[in-house]
Amino acid sequence: MKNAALLVGIWLGIIFFAYSVVYLQPDGPAQVTMAGDTETIDEQNGFSLPLPLGWSLRAIDGAAELTAPISGIEAWALSVPSGKVEGALAAAWEVLDPCSSCQRPAVLETTLLSDGRQGAVLTLAPDADGRTGRAVVLLQGESARVLLIRLGAGISLPERLDADLARIEAGFRAIETGGTPSEPVEPPAA
């Protein structure tokens, strides 16, 4: 009888543990990170993202610039005052490349985010120099966080860098803004 009660207790513990892992996640859906990724928080611009090994992030005027381990990839993350996806993308371009007469790349496809984040992923047409791009726009009230990625003309990315960009896009999160610049934070040990 004692063994049966012990087994029932163990099974109940396993069920409650499994339930808590699946349903009681404090930050929403689980994020896929790799060993070596560093969760980076930029309180000034109000975002966090996983920074893969070999990548770096530095504050620039009005934004944060991601530097890839190879040339041909340009990426920025910033906060803009806009409550709409298209308006946020236009505002981000204006901060990063303020040229009123320049032709901005057209949006080819807009996919709404379905992972608990408010916003969309936009696929951009090639620009005048043949560079393609993607943007992740996260809406947060009357402001937005924009992750803008631009690839050089005709660039073919290695599989690892494709996976790095996918993790950065999936892990890009809006946070409440504070007042300190970017600071890397180590992810919790699993």
C-alpha positions as CSV (number, residue, x, y, z in Angstrom):
1,M,0.0,0.0,0.0
2,K,2.9,2.4,0.8
3,N,4.5,1.6,-2.6
4,A,1.2,2.4,-4.4
5,A,0.9,5.8,-2.6
6,L,4.6,6.5,-3.4
7,L,4.1,5.7,-7.1
8,V,0.9,7.8,-7.3
9,G,2.8,10.7,-5.7
10,I,5.7,10.4,-8.2
11,W,3.3,10.3,-11.2
12,L,1.4,13.3,-9.9
13,G,4.8,15.1,-9.5
14,I,5.8,14.3,-13.1
15,I,2.4,15.4,-14.4
16,F,2.5,18.7,-12.5
17,F,6.1,19.3,-13.6
18,A,5.2,18.6,-17.3
19,Y,2.2,20.9,-17.0
20,S,4.3,23.7,-15.6
21,V,6.9,23.4,-18.3
22,V,4.4,23.5,-21.1
23,Y,1.7,25.9,-19.9
24,L,3.3,28.2,-17.3
25,Q,6.1,29.8,-19.3
26,P,6.8,33.3,-17.9
27,D,7.8,34.9,-21.2
28,G,5.4,33.3,-23.6
29,P,6.4,30.7,-26.1
30,A,9.7,29.0,-25.9
31,Q,12.5,30.5,-27.9
32,V,15.1,28.4,-29.8
33,T,18.6,29.3,-28.9
34,M,21.9,27.6,-29.6
35,A,24.8,27.2,-27.3
36,G,26.9,30.3,-27.6
37,D,23.9,32.6,-28.2
38,T,23.9,35.6,-25.9
39,E,20.6,37.2,-25.0
40,T,21.2,41.0,-25.6
41,I,18.9,43.6,-24.1
42,D,18.9,47.2,-25.5
43,E,16.8,49.2,-23.0
44,Q,17.4,52.5,-24.8
45,N,15.7,51.1,-28.0
46,G,13.4,48.8,-26.2
47,F,14.3,45.3,-27.6
48,S,16.0,42.1,-26.8
49,L,17.4,39.5,-29.2
50,P,19.6,36.4,-29.2
51,L,23.1,37.3,-30.5
52,P,24.8,34.3,-32.1
53,L,28.4,33.5,-31.7
54,G,30.5,35.7,-34.0
55,W,27.9,38.5,-34.2
56,S,28.1,41.8,-32.4
57,L,25.8,44.7,-31.6
58,R,26.8,48.3,-31.2
59,A,24.8,51.5,-30.6
60,I,24.7,54.0,-33.4
61,D,22.8,57.3,-33.7
62,G,19.1,56.4,-33.1
63,A,19.5,52.6,-33.5
64,A,21.6,49.5,-32.8
65,E,23.7,47.9,-35.6
66,L,24.2,44.2,-35.8
67,T,27.5,43.1,-37.4
68,A,27.6,39.7,-39.0
69,P,30.7,37.5,-39.1
70,I,30.9,37.9,-42.9
71,S,30.4,40.9,-45.2
72,G,27.3,41.4,-47.3
73,I,24.8,41.4,-44.4
74,E,23.5,44.7,-42.9
75,A,21.2,44.6,-39.9
76,W,19.7,47.2,-37.5
77,A,17.2,47.2,-34.7
78,L,15.5,50.4,-33.5
79,S,12.4,51.9,-31.9
80,V,10.2,54.2,-33.9
81,P,7.0,56.1,-33.0
82,S,4.4,54.4,-35.1
83,G,1.4,52.1,-34.3
84,K,1.2,50.6,-37.8
85,V,3.5,48.1,-39.5
86,E,4.0,50.0,-42.8
87,G,4.4,53.3,-40.9
88,A,7.0,51.7,-38.6
89,L,9.0,50.4,-41.6
90,A,8.9,53.9,-43.3
91,A,10.0,55.6,-40.0
92,A,12.8,53.0,-39.6
93,W,14.1,53.8,-43.1
94,E,14.0,57.5,-42.4
95,V,16.2,57.0,-39.3
96,L,18.6,54.7,-41.0
97,D,18.8,56.2,-44.4
98,P,17.3,59.8,-44.4
99,C,16.9,60.5,-48.1
100,S,13.6,62.1,-49.0
101,S,14.2,61.6,-52.8
102,C,15.4,57.9,-52.5
103,Q,13.3,55.1,-53.7
104,R,12.6,52.7,-50.8
105,P,12.3,48.9,-51.6
106,A,8.7,47.8,-52.1
107,V,7.1,45.3,-49.7
108,L,6.6,42.0,-51.5
109,E,5.0,40.0,-48.7
110,T,3.6,40.7,-45.2
111,T,3.1,37.8,-42.8
112,L,1.5,38.5,-39.4
113,L,3.3,37.0,-36.4
114,S,1.6,34.1,-34.8
115,D,3.9,33.4,-31.9
116,G,2.4,35.8,-29.3
117,R,4.1,38.9,-30.6
118,Q,2.1,41.7,-32.1
119,G,3.4,42.7,-35.6
120,A,4.5,41.3,-38.9
121,V,7.5,40.0,-40.9
122,L,7.9,41.8,-44.2
123,T,9.8,40.6,-47.3
124,L,11.3,43.4,-49.2
125,A,11.9,43.7,-53.0
126,P,15.5,44.3,-54.2
127,D,16.5,47.9,-54.0
128,A,18.3,49.9,-56.8
129,D,21.6,48.2,-55.9
130,G,20.1,44.7,-55.9
131,R,20.1,44.3,-52.2
132,T,17.2,42.2,-50.7
133,G,15.8,42.4,-47.3
134,R,13.4,41.5,-44.5
135,A,12.0,43.4,-41.6
136,V,10.4,42.2,-38.4
137,V,8.1,44.9,-37.0
138,L,6.8,44.5,-33.4
139,L,4.0,46.8,-32.4
140,Q,3.7,48.0,-28.9
141,G,1.0,50.7,-28.4
142,E,1.9,53.8,-30.3
143,S,5.5,52.7,-30.9
144,A,7.2,49.9,-32.8
145,R,10.4,48.0,-32.7
146,V,11.9,47.2,-36.1
147,L,14.6,44.7,-37.0
148,L,15.8,45.4,-40.5
149,I,18.0,43.0,-42.4
150,R,19.5,43.7,-45.8
151,L,21.6,41.3,-47.9
152,G,24.0,42.3,-50.6
153,A,23.2,41.7,-54.2
154,G,23.6,38.1,-55.2
155,I,24.8,37.0,-51.8
156,S,24.4,33.3,-51.0
157,L,24.5,32.7,-47.2
158,P,26.1,29.7,-45.6
159,E,23.6,27.5,-43.8
160,R,24.9,28.5,-40.4
161,L,24.2,32.2,-41.1
162,D,20.8,31.5,-42.4
163,A,20.0,29.7,-39.1
164,D,21.6,32.6,-37.2
165,L,19.3,35.2,-38.9
166,A,16.3,32.9,-38.4
167,R,17.0,32.7,-34.6
168,I,17.6,36.5,-34.4
169,E,14.2,37.2,-36.1
170,A,12.4,34.6,-34.0
171,G,14.0,35.9,-30.7
172,F,13.5,39.6,-31.5
173,R,11.3,40.9,-28.6
174,A,9.9,44.3,-27.6
175,I,10.6,45.4,-24.0
176,E,9.7,48.5,-22.0
177,T,12.2,51.3,-22.7
178,G,14.6,52.5,-20.1
179,G,17.6,54.6,-20.5
180,T,20.8,52.6,-20.8
181,P,22.5,51.4,-23.9
182,S,23.0,47.9,-25.1
183,E,24.3,45.4,-22.6
184,P,24.8,41.6,-23.1
185,V,23.1,39.3,-20.7
186,E,24.1,35.6,-20.4
187,P,21.2,33.2,-21.0
188,P,20.1,31.1,-18.0
189,A,21.8,27.7,-17.8
190,A,19.5,24.8,-18.9
